[in-house]
């Protein structure tokens, strides 16, 4: 698995320059964002860690997701992504956080669609939440990799605002 080196270097430099930290809470991307952050130059200066919360009980226990809401939407909604992002930032005490939740295979509870929500938190505030939809015939691994690359690109845009 290889990520766009220029994006990784840019994010690394931006976070080091601003002296800020980041943590990650993943579901649908299942650790690929954590892998990407660990591959960034001087990652230990800004990347504090992450959690892969793939199941409802773990999302509820570790990230304080509302159980009733999570049961209703199979743990996939804009609000779930936002809650995960807010809670992982608190858990790790970071300036930034990213959270993902979604589907990488079409199943009944996704209406046979493939989509994900992701959310960025900066200093306790939600700064971006988006839904990303893919073609329903996308292979699961390709969906996870696409989500990861897309989210990293969006995050690069967010941190670039701080450097202006």
LINZIPE-V262048 format. One record per residue. PHI is phi in degrees with one decimal (* if undefined). NEAR is the number of other ideal C-beta (glycine too) atoms within 10 Angstrom. D_FIRST is the distance of its C-alpha to the first C-alpha in whole Angstrom. Layout:
phi->PHI near->NEAR d_first->D_FIRST
phi->PHI near->NEAR d_first->D_FIRST
//
This chain:
phi->* near->10 d_first->0
phi->-125.2 near->8 d_first->4
phi->-107.9 near->18 d_first->7
phi->-63.2 near->13 d_first->10
phi->-59.7 near->11 d_first->12
phi->-63.7 near->9 d_first->15
phi->-68.3 near->16 d_first->15
phi->-61.2 near->19 d_first->13
phi->-65.9 near->13 d_first->16
phi->-63.4 near->20 d_first->19
phi->-61.1 near->26 d_first->18
phi->-56.4 near->20 d_first->19
phi->-62.5 near->16 d_first->22
phi->-63.1 near->19 d_first->23
phi->-69.2 near->24 d_first->23
phi->-67.0 near->15 d_first->24
phi->-60.7 near->12 d_first->27
phi->-86.7 near->14 d_first->28
phi->69.1 near->9 d_first->28
phi->-107.6 near->16 d_first->26
phi->-120.4 near->18 d_first->24
phi->-144.0 near->28 d_first->21
phi->-137.6 near->26 d_first->20
phi->-135.5 near->30 d_first->18
phi->-123.0 near->32 d_first->19
phi->-121.4 near->27 d_first->17
phi->-126.9 near->28 d_first->18
phi->-60.7 near->26 d_first->16
phi->-84.2 near->28 d_first->13
phi->44.5 near->18 d_first->13
phi->100.5 near->16 d_first->12
phi->-68.9 near->23 d_first->9
phi->-68.5 near->26 d_first->11
phi->-61.1 near->21 d_first->12
phi->-60.4 near->16 d_first->9
phi->-60.2 near->25 d_first->9
phi->-64.4 near->25 d_first->13
phi->-69.4 near->13 d_first->13
phi->-89.0 near->15 d_first->11
phi->-74.7 near->24 d_first->14
phi->-56.6 near->12 d_first->17
phi->57.6 near->11 d_first->19
phi->-53.4 near->18 d_first->18
phi->-66.0 near->8 d_first->20
phi->-79.3 near->12 d_first->23
phi->-139.1 near->23 d_first->22
phi->-90.3 near->24 d_first->19
phi->-92.0 near->20 d_first->21
phi->132.8 near->15 d_first->19
phi->-164.3 near->24 d_first->19
phi->-139.2 near->22 d_first->19
phi->-103.6 near->17 d_first->18
phi->-107.2 near->24 d_first->21
phi->-87.5 near->14 d_first->20
phi->-116.3 near->12 d_first->24
phi->-56.3 near->16 d_first->27
phi->-59.5 near->11 d_first->29
phi->-72.7 near->15 d_first->26
phi->-61.5 near->25 d_first->26
phi->-68.6 near->18 d_first->30
phi->-69.9 near->12 d_first->30
phi->-87.8 near->15 d_first->28
phi->-115.9 near->23 d_first->27
phi->54.5 near->14 d_first->31
phi->-70.8 near->26 d_first->30
phi->-67.2 near->13 d_first->33
phi->-60.9 near->14 d_first->34
phi->-62.9 near->9 d_first->36
phi->-62.8 near->14 d_first->34
phi->-62.8 near->22 d_first->31
phi->-64.4 near->11 d_first->32
phi->-66.5 near->10 d_first->34
phi->-114.1 near->15 d_first->30
phi->56.6 near->16 d_first->28
phi->67.4 near->26 d_first->27
phi->-125.5 near->20 d_first->25
phi->-163.0 near->18 d_first->27
phi->-59.1 near->16 d_first->27
phi->-65.1 near->16 d_first->30
phi->-62.4 near->25 d_first->27
phi->-60.5 near->29 d_first->24
phi->-65.6 near->20 d_first->27
phi->-60.8 near->23 d_first->28
phi->-59.9 near->31 d_first->25
phi->-66.5 near->30 d_first->24
phi->-63.0 near->20 d_first->28
phi->-72.8 near->22 d_first->28
phi->-69.5 near->26 d_first->25
phi->-63.1 near->27 d_first->26
phi->-65.7 near->15 d_first->29
phi->-58.8 near->18 d_first->28
phi->-97.0 near->18 d_first->26
phi->63.9 near->9 d_first->29
phi->-107.3 near->23 d_first->26
phi->-70.0 near->19 d_first->27
phi->-114.7 near->26 d_first->24
phi->-151.9 near->27 d_first->22
phi->-129.9 near->30 d_first->20
phi->-133.4 near->34 d_first->20
phi->-132.6 near->28 d_first->19
phi->-154.0 near->32 d_first->20
phi->164.5 near->27 d_first->20
phi->-127.9 near->24 d_first->20
phi->-111.2 near->24 d_first->17
phi->-136.4 near->13 d_first->19
phi->-77.3 near->18 d_first->23
phi->-132.6 near->12 d_first->26
phi->-56.7 near->7 d_first->29
phi->-69.3 near->10 d_first->29
phi->-101.0 near->17 d_first->27
phi->57.5 near->10 d_first->29
phi->60.0 near->11 d_first->27
phi->-114.5 near->13 d_first->25
phi->-115.1 near->25 d_first->21
phi->-158.2 near->19 d_first->21
phi->-143.5 near->26 d_first->20
phi->-111.5 near->23 d_first->22
phi->-137.0 near->29 d_first->21
phi->-142.3 near->25 d_first->23
phi->-113.1 near->24 d_first->23
phi->-118.9 near->27 d_first->26
phi->-131.0 near->20 d_first->28
phi->49.7 near->10 d_first->31
phi->82.2 near->10 d_first->31
phi->-119.1 near->9 d_first->31
phi->-73.4 near->17 d_first->29
phi->-108.2 near->13 d_first->28
phi->-161.1 near->17 d_first->26
phi->-139.9 near->16 d_first->25
phi->-138.6 near->14 d_first->24
phi->-109.1 near->13 d_first->24
phi->-122.3 near->18 d_first->21
phi->-108.9 near->12 d_first->22
phi->-121.8 near->20 d_first->20
phi->-61.8 near->10 d_first->21
phi->-63.2 near->15 d_first->22
phi->-94.6 near->7 d_first->21
phi->-64.0 near->16 d_first->17
phi->-64.1 near->13 d_first->15
phi->-56.2 near->14 d_first->14
phi->-63.1 near->12 d_first->10
phi->-63.7 near->13 d_first->11
phi->-63.1 near->24 d_first->13
phi->-61.8 near->23 d_first->11
phi->-67.3 near->17 d_first->8
phi->-63.9 near->18 d_first->12
phi->-54.9 near->25 d_first->13
phi->-61.6 near->25 d_first->11
phi->-62.0 near->15 d_first->11
phi->-63.8 near->15 d_first->15
phi->-64.2 near->26 d_first->16
phi->-62.4 near->22 d_first->14
phi->-62.6 near->13 d_first->16
phi->-64.6 near->15 d_first->19
phi->-66.0 near->24 d_first->19
phi->-55.6 near->17 d_first->19
phi->-62.5 near->11 d_first->22
phi->-65.5 near->16 d_first->24
phi->-71.8 near->21 d_first->24
phi->-66.4 near->12 d_first->25
phi->-63.0 near->10 d_first->28
phi->-73.6 near->14 d_first->29
phi->-89.7 near->10 d_first->29
phi->-81.6 near->4 d_first->32
//
